[in-house]
Amino acid sequence: MCTDHRDGGEGSCKDEALWRSYSVKNCELEKRTLASLTFDTPCGPTGAGGAHGATYQCCKP
């Protein structure tokens, strides 16, 4: 069984590594593992790897 999540929004701009870290931690709180992760609209300086948010899925191992 999996759960879907979305974090962030137009007011957020974080690098993809930080969004990944948040999603892994949130999945761990549910005793699940990160199954998929996509990033929203890019933000910040060109090539900086920032995104306004992330959509991810946590699944039972």
C-alpha positions, -999 to 999 in steps of 0.1 A, spaced: 0 0 0 13 35 -9 5 70 1 8 101 -21 22 134 -8 30 169 -21 52 194 -3 60 230 -11 43 256 -33 49 288 -52 64 304 -21 90 277 -16 123 273 -35 146 246 -22 172 225 -39 163 190 -51 186 173 -25 166 191 3 133 180 -12 146 145 -14 157 146 22 123 159 34 104 132 14 126 103 27 121 115 63 84 118 59 82 83 45 102 70 74 78 86 98 51 64 82 74 34 83 75 33 45 101 39 19 103 65 -9 90 49 -41 89 79 -65 98 115 -64 92 143 -90 100 180 -87 77 209 -94 85 240 -114 122 250 -113 132 281 -94 163 300 -83 193 308 -105 196 288 -137 213 255 -132 210 257 -94 186 227 -92 159 244 -72 122 236 -73 90 251 -58 80 217 -44 80 179 -47 54 152 -52 63 118 -39 50 84 -30 57 64 1 52 26 0 54 -3 25 85 -23 18 
